Amino acid sequence: MQDKTISYEELVPGYEFPPASYELSDSLISKYLKAVDSSEEIKGFGEFVPPLAIAAYALAATAGSLSLPPGAIHASQELEFFKLLPIGATIDCHAKVARKLTRGKLCMLILELNVFDQSKERVQSGKATILLPT
């Protein structure tokens, strides 16, 4: 089955992106730490996954389903963390369009994110704002 991406023009408030699951394995977390150049960050969490790594993979899950034009900017994010997860846990990432605004030459997309663990308990929630050229 081929993955389908959706364009900004096709999005409407309330649209839910396909959910995605990730196993937060040692190798996945190592890739995150290398990408953010923060090998020291893991020491503060020990056997737990850094919360921003979970947020990064939740955003990546959404980005994989969304086709944005060149020049799109991830402008801001608001995140709320509810619990730590051990390395090796599996997460389910859910995202939907909270708002879609066009004001003159500015287009803005606000995504609502929710991340759950294997027990269906919420791990994180938040919003991401993306600015797009017209």
N, C-alpha and C positions, 0 to 999 in steps of 0.2 A: 504494500500500500504506500502510495507516495504522499508525502506531507504537503499540505496546501498552505500557502501564505495568503494573508489578507492585506489589502492596501489601506492606507489612511482614508481614502475616499469611500471605501466600502464599510468602514466602521460606523457603528451607531452606539450611543450610550446604552449600557446594559449588555453589550456583546461579550460573551465569555469565550476566552481562548481555550484551546484544548488543554486539559490538565497534563502536567508532566511529573514524572517521578525520577528521583535521583537517589542512588546509594552514596552516602557521604563517606566514601572509602578513603583510606590513607593516601592513595595515589591522586584522587580528586582534590583532596585538601592540599596536598603538596603542590599541585598545579596552581591552585588559587594563591598559595603563599608565594610561589615563584612569580606569578603574574603581578602581585602587588609589592614584590620585593620586600617581604616581611618574614624572613625565616625566624625572627625573634618573637613574632606575634603568638605562635603556637605555644610557647613556654608558659604564657599566662593562662592558658586554657587546659593544659595537660591532655587528658583523654577526651576533652570536649571540642566540638567544632567551633571555630570563631563565628559568632553570629553574622558578621558581614559576609562571610563565605556563603552562608545559606541564602542571604539576600541576593548576592551576586548570581547564584544559580537560579533563583526564582526569576530574576530579570532576564537571564539568558534563555530560560524556557519560553518566556513571552516573546522575546526578540526573534526566536526561531520561527515563530508563527506570524510575524508581522513584517511586511515589506514597506520600508520607509524610504523616502527620496533622499538623494545625496544632500548633505547639509543639515540633516536632522540632528538635534542636540538633546542629550539627556540633561535637562536643566536642574532638576532637584528631585529629592526623595525624602519622604518622611517614613521612618520605620519604628515599629514598636516590637520589642522582644519579650516573649513570655516565658521561655525556658531554654536551657542549654540542652544540646543533644550530644550523645557520645559519637565518636568516630565509628563508622560502620552502620549508623542509623539510616533509614530510608525516609525521604520526605516526599510529600505530594504538594506541588505548586499549582495554585489557581490564580488566574488574573482575569479581570474584566475591565471594560471601558467605563470609567466613572463619569468623565465629561469629555466632550469634544467641542472646542471653541474656535471660531474664526472671527478675528477682529481686524479688518483692513488687510494688511499684508502679513499678519501673524496668525499662524495656526498652532493650537495647543491641544495636546492629548494628555489626559490624566488617567492613569491606570491604577486600579485598586488591586493589591496583591495580598494573598493569604497563603500561608505555608502550614501544613499539618504533618504530624509525625505518624508512625504506623498505627497508633492508637486513636487516630483522628482528633488528637488534641492540637489546638492551635499553638504553633511555635512562634510565628511572626505574622505581622500584618503591616500594611503600609500603603503608600501612594508614590507613584513616580510620575513626574511631569516631563513631557517631551515637547520641544519646540520644533516646528517644521517650517521650511521656506514655502512660499506660495509660487 
